[in-house]
């Protein structure tokens, strides 16, 4: 499985913090600023894990999850939502869309790495 992780978030600072945390643990990281860009990056690369925000312009996180799950290459790829959304209803929508897990911002770097390791080693 690829150790390349795609992070999708419209916040530059969040993308930088997530990328810094993951690169420090030895992962390759590619980034996208919204769901549309994330989908294009995913199609152009071999991605082992996707970490996406929910609330973004152009295409939100749940729409991105659905679009990725529709691609044969991404039917089993772990997809995590890293978002400020924490309601049970949103989490249920994420699960229904095909999300593997849900993390709430602000994130704890140690916890993020624990979840990533569980997903892709």
Buried (B, 14 or more C-beta within 10 A) or exposed (E): EEBBBBBBBBBEEBBEBBBEBBEEBEBBBBBBBBBBBBBEBBEEBEBBBBBBBBEBEBBBBBBBBBBBBEEEEBEEBBBBBBBEBEEEEBBEBBBEBBBBBBBBBEBEBEEBBEBBEEBBE
